[in-house]
Amino acid sequence: RGHYFPSMFYLLRHVGFDLVLKSLALPDARAMSSALQHHPDALRMLDLSLCGIGDRGLQQLLPGLLECRGLREVHLSDNKLAAEHLPSLGRMLENNAATLECFSIARNELRDDGLATLQRGLTACSQLTGLWLNGTGLRSGCSGQRLSSILRHMPRLSTLWLKNNDLGDEGVL
């Protein structure tokens, strides 16, 4: 069972808030989304790695995440995310392109289609210094070419994790 966050509104009133959670139930995701909608400039870092939020949790969070402006880091690794809500996640990337420095969606079944869906949002993120796409089901050919195109727009990128994908000998050209 989750812990409903009635104080989320209070916490997010403070600009520059960093939030790291290791579990997030659906009622908590709804409360967080509502708080973010009311305080879109408050959150700077969101780490939901290993929360297991899945597509339903992401669906609950997205209305608030789409309102956020000024995010520096978003970590969504290991959350059993599929492609259904990636278009909205791509818009969240675009909305925060000027400030986003780190984005991790590692060990989710992104696959080639998911990367295609996120391409516009990732391409807009020219300030990224860290991108974690390891274990996302990317394959050689289409994903490699797409990644190459995305990375051209990230001059500050210093950390790129792609291991545990099947990018083949060509890799990212």
LINWOTA-V944435 format. One record per residue. RES is the residue in one letter. SS is DSSP state (a for helix, b for strand, c for the rest). PSI is psi in whole degrees, 0 to 359 (999 if undefined). OMEGA is omega in whole degrees, 0 to 359 (* if undefined). Layout:
# LINWOTA-V944435
RES_SS_PSI_OMEGA, RES_SS_PSI_OMEGA
This chain:
# LINWOTA-V944435
R_c_144_180, G_c_172_177, H_c_108_181, Y_c_136_184, F_c_77_179, P_c_339_181, S_c_5_181, M_a_321_178, F_a_318_180, Y_a_314_182, L_a_319_186, L_c_359_175, R_c_341_184, H_c_118_179, V_c_141_179, G_c_21_183, F_b_134_173, D_b_137_182, L_b_122_177, V_b_120_179, L_c_149_177, K_c_358_170, S_c_150_181, L_c_109_178, A_c_163_182, L_a_316_177, P_a_325_179, D_a_321_178, A_a_319_178, R_a_317_180, A_a_319_179, M_a_317_180, S_a_316_179, S_a_316_179, A_a_319_179, L_a_326_178, Q_a_326_180, H_a_340_182, H_c_67_187, P_c_343_182, D_c_3_188, A_c_318_190, L_b_129_177, R_b_325_181, M_b_132_177, L_b_118_179, D_b_106_177, L_c_23_180, S_c_138_177, L_c_16_178, C_c_340_182, G_c_35_184, I_c_332_180, G_a_185_182, D_a_324_180, R_a_318_178, G_a_318_178, L_a_320_178, Q_a_322_179, Q_a_324_183, L_a_330_190, L_a_320_178, P_a_321_178, G_a_319_180, L_a_326_179, L_a_338_178, E_a_341_184, C_c_140_174, R_c_133_177, G_c_13_176, L_c_136_176, R_c_326_182, E_b_137_173, V_b_121_181, H_b_113_181, L_c_24_182, S_c_149_173, D_c_51_182, N_c_12_178, K_c_42_180, L_c_141_175, A_c_189_189, A_a_347_189, E_a_318_185, H_a_10_181, L_a_329_176, P_a_318_178, S_a_323_177, L_a_323_175, G_a_320_177, R_a_324_176, M_a_320_177, L_a_315_179, E_a_318_181, N_a_335_183, N_c_16_186, A_c_326_183, A_c_340_185, T_c_341_186, L_c_122_181, E_c_330_182, C_b_133_177, F_b_125_179, S_b_124_175, I_c_27_184, A_c_152_176, R_c_39_167, N_c_152_183, E_c_70_180, L_c_309_182, R_a_181_183, D_a_318_181, D_a_322_179, G_a_320_177, L_a_320_177, A_a_321_180, T_a_323_181, L_a_353_188, Q_a_312_182, R_a_315_179, G_a_316_179, L_a_321_180, T_a_327_179, A_a_341_186, C_c_69_183, S_c_348_180, Q_c_359_183, L_c_132_172, T_c_342_179, G_b_132_180, L_b_121_182, W_b_110_179, L_c_19_182, N_c_141_177, G_c_36_182, T_c_9_176, G_c_23_178, L_c_145_181, R_b_165_179, S_c_170_179, G_c_253_186, C_a_312_181, S_a_319_180, G_a_315_178, Q_a_318_180, R_a_315_179, L_a_317_179, S_a_317_179, S_a_317_179, I_a_314_186, L_a_334_177, R_c_337_182, H_c_9_183, M_c_72_184, P_c_339_182, R_c_357_185, L_c_123_179, S_c_344_179, T_b_120_179, L_b_118_179, W_b_120_180, L_c_3_186, K_c_162_182, N_c_35_169, N_c_165_181, D_b_64_182, L_c_354_174, G_c_189_183, D_c_330_181, E_c_326_181, G_c_225_180, V_c_108_182, L_c_999_*
